[in-house]
């Protein structure tokens, strides 16, 4: 019985590099969001939105660390296409809002490299891993109802993220906190990554191949929520849009918990 395809050494190395990029995001806007003008690629205002970005970096870090030590390609491949789309979206956002960035600073240089290189790296690695992979049996298949629910929720979240990126005013105008078009597009990239991770999890259709990715479905609600709570006075906590976002994030967390637990 085929137990899976080995993860290429170059992919493990790239995951390690992504951990470094993520670490700097956590240290800057995760731990010190009020000082983004000095420690980040651009001055993210208000601080609550910088804290949200930091929360997403914190949420993605466990996946990247686990992916370095993954036993098989099949357990991490659900991450690759969402990561490719996400990094491409943030690279485009960088070019669109080029004048907003703090050019010439170490923080900007790190930001630019961290989104300029991944689309190419992920494309090449995916191609070579895809050529090597063989069909593997589903040890813990998802039920049809749950799988359909994941697809529906994933489509909704992906559509929201893409629409926010293409039309940031949709996210800027009615929001429960102030947000700029650049930050809206960046958040749209993160939202899209969550939705695509759900869709590719449903495509895999087996819990043993979605557990690593499930952490990114579970963590944004508590982690981003705690980050926002640090700047509670900048948020309208009763705003209907915020309540809808919280409900969707809760549904995402529950899906992630189900994937993590599996069927055993």
C-alpha positions in Angstrom: 0.0 0.0 0.0 1.3 3.4 -1.0 1.8 5.4 2.3 2.5 8.7 0.5 5.1 10.8 -1.3 8.2 12.1 0.4 8.3 15.9 0.9 11.1 17.4 -1.2 14.0 18.8 0.8 13.7 22.1 -0.9 10.1 22.4 0.2 11.0 21.7 3.8 13.7 24.4 3.5 11.2 26.8 2.0 8.8 26.2 4.8 11.6 27.0 7.2 12.2 30.3 5.4 8.5 31.1 5.6 8.7 30.6 9.3 11.4 33.3 9.5 9.2 35.7 7.4 6.3 34.9 9.7 8.4 35.4 12.8 9.2 39.0 11.8 5.5 39.6 11.1 4.7 38.4 14.6 7.5 40.4 16.3 6.5 43.6 14.5 2.7 44.0 14.1 1.9 41.0 16.3 3.7 42.1 19.4 4.0 45.8 18.8 1.2 46.9 16.4 1.2 50.5 17.6 4.7 51.0 16.3 4.2 49.8 12.7 5.7 53.1 11.3 9.1 51.9 12.7 9.0 48.1 12.5 6.8 47.2 9.6 6.7 47.7 5.8 4.2 50.5 6.0 2.5 52.6 8.7 -0.6 50.5 9.4 -3.3 52.7 10.9 -5.2 52.5 13.1 -3.2 50.1 15.4 -6.1 47.7 15.7 -5.8 46.8 12.0 -2.0 46.2 12.5 -2.9 44.0 15.5 -5.3 42.0 13.3 -2.5 41.4 10.7 -0.3 40.3 13.5 -3.0 37.9 14.7 -3.0 36.2 11.2 0.8 35.8 11.3 0.4 34.2 14.7 -2.3 31.9 13.4 -0.3 30.7 10.4 3.0 30.0 12.2 2.0 26.6 13.6 1.1 25.2 10.2 4.5 26.3 8.7 6.4 24.8 11.6 4.5 21.5 11.4 4.9 21.4 7.6 8.7 21.4 8.0 8.5 18.0 9.7 5.6 16.6 7.7 6.1 12.9 6.9 4.4 13.0 3.4 3.6 15.5 0.7 -0.1 14.5 0.9 -0.4 16.0 4.4 0.8 19.5 3.3 -0.2 19.9 -0.3 -3.5 21.5 0.7 -1.4 24.5 1.9 0.4 25.1 -1.4 -2.2 26.6 -3.7 -3.8 28.8 -1.0 -0.3 30.0 -0.1 0.4 30.7 -3.8 -2.8 32.7 -4.2 -2.3 34.5 -0.9 1.3 35.6 -1.6 0.3 36.6 -5.2 -2.5 38.8 -3.9 -0.2 40.5 -1.4 2.4 41.1 -4.1 -0.2 42.7 -6.3 -1.4 44.8 -3.3 2.2 45.9 -2.8 2.4 47.1 -6.4 -1.0 48.7 -6.4 -0.2 50.7 -3.2 3.5 51.1 -3.9 3.5 54.7 -2.6 2.2 53.7 0.8 5.3 51.6 1.7 8.4 52.7 3.6 10.9 52.0 0.8 14.5 51.5 1.7 13.8 50.2 5.2 14.8 46.6 6.3 11.2 45.9 7.1 10.0 46.8 3.6 12.8 44.8 2.0 11.9 41.8 4.0 8.2 42.3 3.2 8.9 42.6 -0.5 11.1 39.5 -0.7 8.6 37.5 1.4 5.9 38.0 -1.3 8.0 38.3 -4.4 9.6 34.9 -4.2 6.9 32.5 -2.9 4.6 32.5 -6.0 7.6 31.2 -8.1 8.9 28.8 -5.5 5.5 27.3 -4.7 4.7 26.9 -8.5 8.0 25.0 -9.2 7.8 22.9 -6.1 4.1 22.0 -6.6 4.9 20.9 -10.2 7.7 18.5 -9.2 5.8 17.1 -6.2 2.7 16.6 -8.3 4.8 14.6 -10.8 6.0 12.3 -8.1 2.8 11.7 -6.2 0.8 8.5 -6.4 -2.8 7.8 -5.4 -3.1 7.1 -1.7 -6.1 5.5 0.1 -8.4 7.6 2.4 -7.8 6.2 5.9 -10.3 8.6 7.5 -12.7 9.8 4.8 -14.9 12.8 5.4 -18.6 12.3 5.4 -20.5 13.6 2.5 -22.6 16.1 4.5 -19.6 17.5 6.3 -17.6 17.7 3.0 -20.5 19.6 1.3 -20.7 22.0 4.3 -16.9 22.7 4.0 -17.3 23.5 0.3 -20.1 25.9 0.9 -18.4 27.7 3.7 -15.1 27.7 1.8 -16.8 29.3 -1.3 -18.4 32.0 0.8 -15.2 32.9 2.6 -13.1 32.8 -0.6 -15.7 35.0 -2.4 -15.6 37.5 0.4 -11.8 37.6 0.4 -11.5 38.0 -3.4 -14.3 40.7 -3.5 -12.6 42.6 -0.7 -9.3 42.6 -2.6 -10.9 43.7 -5.9 -13.2 46.3 -4.3 -11.6 47.3 -1.0 -14.2 50.0 -0.5 -16.6 47.2 0.2 -14.5 46.4 3.3 -13.5 50.0 4.2 -16.9 51.8 4.3 -19.2 49.8 6.5 -16.6 48.4 8.8 -16.7 48.3 12.7 -13.2 49.8 12.7 -11.2 52.2 10.5 -9.3 50.5 7.7 -7.4 51.8 4.6 -7.6 50.3 1.1 -4.2 48.7 1.5 -5.0 47.1 4.8 -8.4 45.9 3.4 -6.6 44.2 0.4 -4.1 42.6 2.8 -6.9 41.3 5.0 -8.7 40.1 1.8 -5.7 38.0 1.0 -5.8 36.4 4.5 -9.5 35.8 4.2 -9.1 34.2 0.8 -6.3 31.9 2.1 -8.7 30.6 4.8 -11.5 29.9 2.3 -9.2 28.2 -0.2 -7.7 26.0 2.6 -11.3 24.8 3.3 -11.9 24.1 -0.4 -8.7 22.1 -0.8 -9.4 20.3 2.4 -12.7 19.2 0.9 -11.0 18.1 -2.3 -8.6 15.9 -0.3 -11.7 14.4 1.5 -9.7 12.7 4.2 -9.1 13.9 7.7 -5.5 12.5 8.0 -4.5 14.9 5.1 -6.2 18.0 6.5 -5.0 18.1 10.1 -2.0 20.3 9.5 -4.1 22.9 7.7 -6.9 22.7 10.2 -4.9 24.8 12.6 -5.3 27.8 10.4 -9.1 27.4 10.4 -9.1 27.1 14.2 -6.8 29.9 15.4 -7.9 33.1 13.7 -11.0 33.5 15.8 -9.3 33.4 19.2 -6.0 34.9 18.2 -7.2 37.8 16.0 -10.0 38.4 18.5 -7.5 38.8 21.3 -5.4 41.1 19.2 -8.4 43.3 18.5 -9.3 43.3 22.2 -5.9 45.1 22.9 -7.4 48.1 21.1 -11.0 47.7 22.1 -11.7 51.4 22.1 -11.0 51.5 18.3 -13.7 48.9 17.6 -17.5 49.1 17.4 -18.2 45.7 19.0 -21.9 45.9 18.2 -21.5 46.6 14.5 -23.5 44.0 12.5 -20.7 43.4 10.0 -18.4 42.5 12.9 -20.9 40.1 14.3 -21.3 38.4 10.9 -17.5 38.1 10.6 -17.3 36.6 14.1 -20.0 34.1 13.2 -18.2 33.0 10.0 -14.9 32.8 12.0 -16.7 30.6 14.6 -17.9 28.3 11.8 -14.4 28.1 10.4 -13.0 27.2 13.9 -15.6 24.4 14.3 -14.8 23.0 10.9 -11.1 23.1 11.8 -11.7 21.3 15.1 -13.6 18.6 13.3 -10.8 18.1 10.9 -8.2 18.0 13.7 -10.2 15.4 15.6 -10.9 13.3 12.5 -13.1 10.3 12.5 -11.2 8.1 14.9 
